[in-house]
Amino acid sequence: MSQQLSRQLAKLTIDGNRSKPDPGKRTRRKKRDCCPLALPMPDDRLQVYGFCVPMPWLAAFAIKYLLTPGTADDLDEIQLVRYALSRIRTRTGVKTLTLERGLVDDASPLDDIEPEENIIPVLAVCTNEAHSYNRRPSQMQMELLSKILERSPRWWIEDGPQE
């Protein structure tokens, strides 16, 4: 034990940090456990991967899980939606959740189309851009999201400006 302590003390500098990394030890980067997900075909618009979740559903989710029952009367729909997103992020550990606007297509659920704007509200977990795609949630987190939202995710074309 004293020899091991002597070797460890020899590696320390005055400020308490190691002087050099141990060349005999290889450090390996921890591999992220991202969900397997094929990128969509390239398009001139941003694409988001997520769940079609209408605002009224998110507001109802927030009301169901409010910390203090009866406080929903003091909140508007936007505040309820923000609270729902916060609760879902906390329950799943998915920090990348954002609310996006998807274009309506042939596979869009008709009941979930925002009539005034003709868009689909999408609770997105990542986009097709490398920085976002590489930070996508794990398979376990995606399964938990699907269970909470009672829906399956898919790729949506974002309703933003064309690139």
NORSUL-V156467 format. One record per residue. N is the residue number from 0. RES is the residue in one letter. SS is DSSP state (A for helix, B for strand, O for the rest). D_FIRST is the distance of its C-alpha to the first C-alpha in Angstrom with 2 decimals. Layout:
# NORSUL-V156467
[[N & RES & SS & D_FIRST] [N & RES & SS & D_FIRST]]
This chain:
# NORSUL-V156467
[[0 & M & O & 0.00] [1 & S & A & 3.81] [2 & Q & A & 5.45] [3 & Q & A & 5.17] [4 & L & A & 6.23] [5 & S & A & 8.61] [6 & R & A & 10.05] [7 & Q & A & 10.73] [8 & L & A & 12.31] [9 & A & A & 14.31] [10 & K & A & 15.85] [11 & L & B & 17.16] [12 & T & O & 20.64] [13 & I & O & 22.28] [14 & D & O & 23.56] [15 & G & O & 20.22] [16 & N & O & 21.10] [17 & R & B & 19.61] [18 & S & O & 21.72] [19 & K & O & 22.20] [20 & P & O & 21.61] [21 & D & O & 19.29] [22 & P & O & 22.01] [23 & G & O & 20.18] [24 & K & O & 20.34] [25 & R & O & 23.79] [26 & T & O & 24.75] [27 & R & O & 27.57] [28 & R & O & 30.06] [29 & K & O & 30.53] [30 & K & O & 33.89] [31 & R & O & 36.34] [32 & D & O & 37.92] [33 & C & B & 41.51] [34 & C & O & 44.45] [35 & P & O & 46.30] [36 & L & O & 49.39] [37 & A & O & 51.96] [38 & L & O & 53.41] [39 & P & O & 57.13] [40 & M & O & 59.75] [41 & P & O & 59.97] [42 & D & O & 62.51] [43 & D & O & 63.75] [44 & R & O & 62.43] [45 & L & O & 59.01] [46 & Q & B & 58.01] [47 & V & B & 55.87] [48 & Y & B & 54.14] [49 & G & B & 54.48] [50 & F & B & 56.49] [51 & C & B & 60.09] [52 & V & O & 59.83] [53 & P & O & 62.94] [54 & M & A & 62.71] [55 & P & A & 64.36] [56 & W & A & 61.68] [57 & L & A & 58.90] [58 & A & A & 60.82] [59 & A & A & 61.25] [60 & F & A & 57.51] [61 & A & A & 56.77] [62 & I & A & 59.30] [63 & K & A & 57.84] [64 & Y & O & 54.32] [65 & L & O & 55.19] [66 & L & O & 53.00] [67 & T & O & 56.08] [68 & P & O & 59.04] [69 & G & O & 62.30] [70 & T & A & 60.90] [71 & A & A & 62.08] [72 & D & A & 65.54] [73 & D & A & 64.24] [74 & L & O & 62.71] [75 & D & O & 64.53] [76 & E & A & 63.73] [77 & I & A & 61.60] [78 & Q & A & 59.39] [79 & L & A & 59.06] [80 & V & A & 58.15] [81 & R & A & 55.47] [82 & Y & A & 54.06] [83 & A & A & 54.15] [84 & L & A & 52.26] [85 & S & A & 49.61] [86 & R & A & 49.27] [87 & I & A & 49.12] [88 & R & A & 46.45] [89 & T & A & 44.34] [90 & R & A & 44.88] [91 & T & A & 44.15] [92 & G & O & 41.63] [93 & V & O & 44.04] [94 & K & O & 44.15] [95 & T & O & 46.64] [96 & L & O & 49.60] [97 & T & B & 52.79] [98 & L & B & 56.41] [99 & E & B & 58.53] [100 & R & B & 62.16] [101 & G & B & 62.90] [102 & L & B & 66.20] [103 & V & O & 68.30] [104 & D & O & 68.68] [105 & D & O & 70.21] [106 & A & O & 67.16] [107 & S & O & 66.91] [108 & P & O & 67.42] [109 & L & A & 70.81] [110 & D & A & 69.99] [111 & D & A & 67.09] [112 & I & B & 68.98] [113 & E & B & 69.43] [114 & P & O & 73.24] [115 & E & O & 73.83] [116 & E & O & 71.47] [117 & N & O & 71.47] [118 & I & B & 67.67] [119 & I & B & 64.89] [120 & P & B & 62.11] [121 & V & B & 58.81] [122 & L & B & 55.39] [123 & A & B & 53.52] [124 & V & B & 49.87] [125 & C & B & 50.08] [126 & T & B & 52.63] [127 & N & O & 53.26] [128 & E & O & 51.89] [129 & A & A & 48.57] [130 & H & A & 46.64] [131 & S & A & 47.71] [132 & Y & A & 47.64] [133 & N & O & 44.02] [134 & R & O & 43.06] [135 & R & O & 44.91] [136 & P & O & 43.51] [137 & S & B & 41.72] [138 & Q & A & 43.79] [139 & M & A & 42.65] [140 & Q & A & 43.77] [141 & M & A & 47.08] [142 & E & A & 47.70] [143 & L & A & 47.07] [144 & L & A & 49.46] [145 & S & A & 52.06] [146 & K & A & 51.80] [147 & I & A & 52.18] [148 & L & A & 54.99] [149 & E & O & 56.64] [150 & R & O & 57.33] [151 & S & O & 56.12] [152 & P & O & 55.11] [153 & R & B & 56.94] [154 & W & B & 57.65] [155 & W & B & 60.25] [156 & I & B & 62.01] [157 & E & B & 61.42] [158 & D & O & 64.56] [159 & G & O & 63.73] [160 & P & O & 65.47] [161 & Q & O & 65.63] [162 & E & O & 63.32]]
